[in-house]
Amino acid sequence: MHFWAVPDLTGLEFDPLLAKVLHEDPVTRVRLPHGEGHAWLVTRYEDVKFVSVDPRFSRQAVYGRSITRLAPHFIPMEGAVGFADPPDHTRMRRVVARAFSARALRSLREHAQDVMDGLLDRLERHGPPADLMELVNRPFPLAMVSELMGVPDGDQPLMATWSDAIISAGAGREASERAKADMARYFTELVGRSHGTGKETLAAVLADAVDEGTLEEHEAVGLAVLIQIGGAHAVRNNSANMVYALLTHPEHLARLRAEPALLPRAVDELLRYIPHRNAVGLSRIALEDVEVGGVRIAEGDPVYVSYLTANRDPSVFPDPEKLDFDRGYNPHVAFGHGPHYCPGSALARIESEILLDSLWTRFPDLRLAVPEDRIRWQRGALIRGPETLPVTW
């Protein structure tokens, strides 16, 4: 068994334990800093995909169990889609899909460009040096997911404060649980005000689903909290990691600026390459004895999969430690796999493409304002990213 202390890593450094077990012990037992007992950790690409889709591994069975984990608190709310199994999970996902229709995404892309242009205007007025986290990477995805959800502009600071407390392992159990309760109350009221409005916000879509009897109220609220947090926090950090990766890989940045059509492929390769989280996400429970990668996992055992190691599996991605914009075949699993594939992946891609394209179009000489080793990285975070990203131009 590996006792996984989960160090606070800097930059794009890959977790040494994950690298070790991928190559030496691909289905192994680990114990994380919180919770009880041990869990299996599955690291190879095909094994990760297998566990992610096989119905013998249940998310629902995790709820209420103190499984070994990174955070001191249990993050999802009761009834959250992240801990649902089909058919309940399928029912909830179908509702969320309405908010990510092709028409909605076209509208969100236009709004995203307007928001980004406004943020870059503010960055220009601020002048160099400036902190991209404060002026661009933090407010941009927060504004986008709030627009999707129907959260008024004036409430966005509340969303940021609550999300940071919930998603951080360092905030402590009490602060995180209090933030989760406050956020749930907020969305209970927002969904309640959205009944019968005819709007296309996600709050209105969820309210309609409650009216139709497709969702219970607590399921609608759990979905709202999950998407608000994920849409703001994950994209904030991942987009900042992408900017940092390009700033520290000048040859890749130069090529991307010379070949704008390369952007979608470059974003996919950055998604594969960047270790965007610490440790692992949500676990599953084996409902019966199952063999994975030649190892028997017993009924009742908790199991984690690592999408980070799957994205570095050399049997699928040749030279996986290399950032390669010419990678023609790139079936990465940065957004997950199977039933729990991220519902907001299309919006996250849109935001990343607009941010990377707009930033260097407006500021072609953008570069780090401090040496790489002076950038501060978040500590005790579940999703990795810089605290600040000082740049000049």
C-alpha positions in Angstrom: 0.0 0.0 0.0 1.2 3.5 -0.8 0.7 6.3 1.7 -0.1 9.2 -0.5 0.7 12.5 1.3 -0.1 14.4 -2.0 2.5 17.2 -2.0 1.8 20.8 -3.0 3.3 20.7 -6.5 4.4 23.8 -8.5 4.0 24.6 -12.1 3.3 21.6 -14.4 5.2 19.1 -12.2 3.7 15.7 -12.4 2.9 13.9 -9.1 5.9 11.5 -8.6 3.7 8.8 -7.0 1.4 8.8 -10.0 4.3 8.5 -12.4 5.8 5.7 -10.4 2.6 3.5 -10.1 1.6 4.1 -13.8 4.8 2.4 -14.9 5.4 0.0 -12.0 2.2 -0.8 -10.2 -0.8 0.3 -12.4 -3.5 -1.2 -10.2 -2.4 -0.5 -6.6 -3.7 0.4 -3.1 -3.4 3.8 -1.7 -4.2 5.7 1.5 -4.9 9.4 1.3 -4.6 12.1 4.1 -8.3 11.9 5.1 -11.1 9.4 5.5 -10.7 5.8 6.5 -9.1 2.6 5.1 -7.5 2.2 1.7 -8.7 2.4 -1.9 -7.6 1.0 -5.2 -6.0 3.3 -7.6 -6.3 2.5 -11.4 -3.9 4.3 -13.6 -3.6 2.8 -17.1 -5.7 4.3 -19.9 -7.7 1.2 -20.9 -8.2 0.2 -17.2 -9.4 3.8 -16.4 -11.9 3.7 -19.2 -13.1 0.2 -18.1 -13.8 1.3 -14.5 -15.4 4.5 -15.7 -18.1 2.8 -17.7 -18.6 -0.6 -16.0 -21.9 -0.6 -14.0 -20.3 -2.9 -11.4 -18.5 0.2 -10.1 -21.0 2.5 -8.3 -20.7 6.1 -7.4 -24.0 6.0 -5.5 -22.6 3.4 -3.1 -19.9 5.8 -2.0 -22.4 8.2 -0.3 -22.3 8.1 3.5 -19.0 6.1 3.6 -15.8 7.7 5.0 -13.5 6.6 2.2 -9.9 7.6 2.2 -9.7 10.9 0.3 -7.7 14.1 -0.2 -10.2 16.7 1.2 -11.0 16.8 4.9 -14.7 17.2 4.0 -17.1 15.4 1.7 -17.6 17.8 -1.2 -20.7 16.7 -3.2 -24.2 17.4 -1.8 -26.7 14.6 -1.2 -28.3 13.6 -4.5 -25.5 15.3 -6.5 -25.2 14.0 -10.1 -21.6 13.1 -9.5 -22.7 10.4 -7.1 -25.6 9.1 -9.1 -25.7 5.9 -11.1 -27.9 5.2 -14.1 -30.9 5.5 -14.5 -31.0 8.4 -12.1 -27.8 9.8 -13.5 -29.1 9.6 -17.1 -32.3 11.4 -16.1 -30.3 14.3 -14.5 -27.8 14.5 -17.3 -30.5 14.8 -19.8 -31.9 17.9 -18.1 -28.4 19.6 -18.0 -27.9 18.9 -21.7 -30.8 21.3 -22.5 -28.6 24.2 -21.3 -25.7 23.1 -23.6 -27.6 22.9 -26.9 -25.9 24.0 -30.1 -27.9 27.3 -30.1 -27.0 28.0 -26.4 -23.3 27.4 -27.1 -23.3 29.8 -30.1 -24.9 32.4 -27.9 -22.4 31.7 -25.1 -19.5 32.0 -27.5 -20.6 35.5 -28.6 -21.0 36.5 -24.9 -17.6 35.0 -24.1 -15.9 37.1 -26.7 -17.7 40.3 -25.4 -16.7 39.4 -21.8 -13.1 38.7 -22.8 -12.8 42.0 -24.8 -14.0 43.9 -21.7 -11.5 42.2 -19.4 -8.7 42.9 -21.8 -9.7 46.6 -22.0 -9.4 46.7 -18.3 -6.1 44.9 -18.4 -4.8 47.5 -20.9 -6.0 50.4 -18.7 -4.3 48.7 -15.7 -1.0 48.6 -17.5 2.0 46.3 -16.9 2.9 44.6 -14.7 -0.5 42.9 -14.0 -1.9 39.8 -12.4 -3.7 37.7 -15.0 -5.4 35.6 -12.3 -7.0 38.7 -10.8 -7.9 40.5 -14.1 -8.6 37.7 -16.6 -8.4 34.1 -15.5 -10.5 34.4 -12.4 -13.3 36.7 -13.6 -13.7 35.3 -17.1 -15.0 31.7 -16.3 -16.9 33.1 -13.3 -18.8 35.5 -15.6 -19.5 32.8 -18.1 -20.9 30.2 -15.8 -22.9 32.8 -14.0 -24.4 33.9 -17.3 -25.2 30.3 -18.1 -26.8 29.8 -14.6 -28.6 33.1 -14.4 -26.6 34.4 -11.4 -26.7 38.3 -11.4 -23.4 40.1 -11.8 -23.6 41.5 -8.3 -23.7 38.0 -6.8 -20.6 36.8 -8.6 -18.2 37.7 -5.7 -20.4 35.5 -3.4 -20.1 32.6 -5.8 -16.3 33.0 -5.9 -15.9 33.1 -2.1 -18.2 30.0 -1.6 -16.6 28.0 -4.4 -13.1 28.6 -3.1 -14.0 27.4 0.4 -15.8 24.3 -0.9 -13.2 23.2 -3.4 -10.1 23.8 -1.2 -8.7 21.1 1.0 -7.0 23.8 3.1 -10.2 25.8 4.1 -11.1 23.1 6.7 -14.3 21.1 7.1 -16.3 23.7 9.0 -15.8 26.5 6.5 -16.4 24.2 3.6 -19.6 22.8 4.9 -20.9 26.3 5.8 -20.1 27.5 2.3 -21.8 24.5 0.8 -25.0 25.2 2.9 -25.0 28.9 2.0 -24.6 28.1 -1.7 -27.4 25.5 -1.5 -29.7 28.1 0.1 -28.9 30.6 -2.6 -29.6 28.2 -5.5 -32.8 27.0 -3.8 -34.0 30.6 -3.9 -32.7 31.2 -7.5 -34.3 28.1 -8.9 -37.5 29.0 -7.0 -37.6 32.4 -8.6 -37.0 30.8 -12.1 -40.2 28.8 -12.3 -42.2 29.6 -15.4 -40.0 32.5 -16.5 -39.4 31.1 -20.0 -35.8 32.1 -19.7 -33.0 29.9 -21.2 -30.7 30.0 -18.1 -29.8 26.8 -16.4 -31.7 27.9 -13.3 -34.8 28.1 -15.4 -34.2 24.8 -17.1 -33.8 23.2 -13.7 -36.9 24.9 -12.4 -38.9 23.6 -15.4 -37.6 20.1 -14.8 -38.8 20.3 -11.2 -42.2 21.4 -12.4 -42.3 18.5 -14.9 -41.4 16.1 -12.1 -38.2 15.1 -13.9 -36.1 16.4 -10.9 -36.6 16.7 -7.2 -35.8 20.1 -5.8 -32.7 19.0 -4.0 -31.4 17.3 -7.2 -31.8 20.6 -9.1 -30.0 22.5 -6.4 -27.2 19.9 -6.3 -26.7 20.2 -10.1 -26.7 24.0 -9.9 -24.0 24.0 -7.2 -21.9 21.4 -9.0 -21.9 23.3 -12.3 -21.4 26.7 -10.8 -18.3 25.5 -8.9 -16.9 23.4 -11.7 -17.5 26.0 -14.4 -15.8 28.8 -12.4 -13.0 27.0 -10.5 -11.8 24.3 -12.9 -11.7 26.6 -15.9 -10.1 29.4 -13.9 -7.2 27.1 -12.9 -6.9 25.1 -16.1 -6.9 28.2 -18.3 -4.2 29.8 -16.1 -2.2 26.6 -16.4 -2.5 26.8 -20.2 -1.3 30.4 -20.2 1.7 29.4 -18.0 2.5 26.4 -20.2 2.7 28.7 -23.3 4.7 31.4 -21.5 7.2 28.7 -20.5 7.2 27.0 -23.9 8.1 29.9 -26.2 8.5 27.7 -29.2 5.0 26.4 -28.8 3.6 29.9 -28.3 5.4 31.2 -31.4 4.0 28.4 -33.5 0.5 28.9 -32.2 0.7 32.6 -33.0 2.0 31.8 -36.5 -0.7 29.1 -37.1 -4.0 30.3 -35.6 -5.8 27.3 -37.1 -3.8 25.1 -34.8 -5.6 26.5 -31.7 -8.3 23.7 -31.2 -5.6 21.0 -31.5 -3.3 22.9 -29.2 -6.0 23.3 -26.6 -6.7 19.5 -26.7 -3.0 18.8 -26.2 -2.7 21.3 -23.3 -5.7 19.5 -21.7 -4.0 16.2 -22.0 -0.6 17.5 -20.9 -1.5 19.7 -17.9 -1.8 17.9 -14.5 -4.9 19.9 -13.6 -5.7 18.4 -10.2 -4.1 17.1 -7.1 -4.4 13.4 -6.4 -7.7 12.0 -7.6 -11.4 13.0 -7.8 -14.4 11.0 -6.8 -14.3 7.3 -6.0 -16.5 4.3 -6.8 -17.4 1.1 -5.0 -17.1 -2.4 -6.5 -20.6 -4.0 -6.3 -19.0 -7.4 -6.9 -15.6 -9.0 -7.4 -14.1 -7.5 -10.6 -10.8 -8.1 -12.3 -9.1 -4.9 -13.5 -5.7 -5.1 -15.2 -5.1 -8.6 -13.9 -5.9 -7.6 -10.3 -9.0 -8.8 -8.4 -10.9 -6.0 -6.8 -13.2 -7.4 -4.1 -16.8 -6.5 -3.7 -17.2 -3.4 -1.4 -13.7 -2.0 -2.1 -13.4 1.7 -3.1 -11.7 2.4 -6.4 -10.2 5.6 -7.8 -9.2 6.2 -11.4 -6.6 8.7 -12.4 -7.4 10.6 -15.6 -4.0 12.3 -15.3 -2.1 9.1 -15.6 -4.4 7.8 -18.3 -3.4 10.9 -20.3 0.3 10.0 -19.8 0.0 6.3 -20.7 2.8 5.6 -23.3 0.8 2.8 -24.9 -1.7 5.4 -26.1 0.3 8.6 -26.2 3.9 8.2 -27.6 6.4 10.4 -25.7 3.6 11.4 -23.3 5.8 13.8 -21.2 6.3 16.0 -24.3 3.9 18.9 -25.2 3.3 18.1 -28.8 0.9 20.2 -31.0 1.4 17.8 -33.8 -0.1 14.9 -31.9 -2.6 13.7 -34.5 -4.4 11.1 -32.4 -5.3 12.5 -29.0 -8.1 10.7 -27.3 -7.4 12.3 -23.9 -9.7 11.9 -20.9 -9.1 15.3 -19.3 -12.9 15.8 -19.1 -13.5 12.3 -17.8 -15.0 9.3 -19.6 -18.3 7.5 -19.7 -21.5 8.5 -17.9 -19.7 11.1 -15.8 -18.0 12.9 -18.7 -18.0 16.6 -17.9 -21.3 18.2 -19.2 -19.6 21.6 -19.6 -16.7 20.4 -21.7 -17.8 22.2 -24.9 -18.1 25.5 -23.0 -14.7 25.0 -21.3 -13.1 24.5 -24.7 -14.8 27.6 -26.1 -13.5 29.6 -23.1 -10.0 28.3 -23.4 -9.8 29.0 -27.2 -11.2 32.5 -26.8 -8.8 33.3 -23.9 -5.7 32.1 -25.6 -6.5 33.6 -29.0 -7.6 37.0 -27.6 -4.8 37.4 -25.0 -1.9 37.3 -27.5 -3.9 39.1 -30.3 -4.2 42.1 -28.0 -0.9 41.7 -26.2 1.6 40.1 -28.7 4.5 40.8 -26.4 2.9 39.2 -23.3 5.4 37.5 -21.0 6.0 36.6 -17.4 6.9 39.6 -15.2 8.9 37.4 -12.7 11.1 34.4 -13.0 9.2 31.1 -13.1 10.4 30.0 -9.7 8.9 33.1 -8.1 5.3 32.3 -9.1 3.2 31.3 -6.1 1.1 28.2 -6.6 -2.1 27.3 -4.6 -1.6 25.2 -1.5 -4.1 22.7 -0.2 -6.0 22.9 -3.5 -8.0 20.1 -5.1 -7.6 21.7 -8.6 -4.1 23.0 -9.3 -3.2 26.5 -10.5 -1.2 29.6 -9.7 -2.2 32.0 -6.9 -1.0 34.8 -9.1 0.2 35.0 -12.7 2.2 38.3 -13.0 2.8 39.4 -16.6 4.1 42.3 -18.5 4.1 43.4 -22.2 
